[in-house]
Amino acid sequence: MHASRLDIDRLSLEVSDLSADEARQLASLVGNGLAECPLAIAPRRVPAVRVELESRPQQSVGDLAQRIVEATLAALDRTT
């Protein structure tokens, strides 16, 4: 199967204990991370994907973004 395009109408992140700057950085990293990942899924509309992650003390914003991207892609893969 070839790589598909991912269109995201809305991305909502609920994360506690981040400053406004960290939250903006997280949103940017997650958006960019999703944009850079090729998808090997059949084209279709997925109304919503929800992922929940356990917090990790002292986790960097970059590491959290990567975990969110990985969890989102895994959730999309399960919708096939």
Secondary structure, DSSP 8 states (H G I E B T S, - for coil): ---B----S------SS--HHHHHHHHHHHHHHHHHS-B-S---------------TT--HHHHHHHHHHHHHHHHHHT-
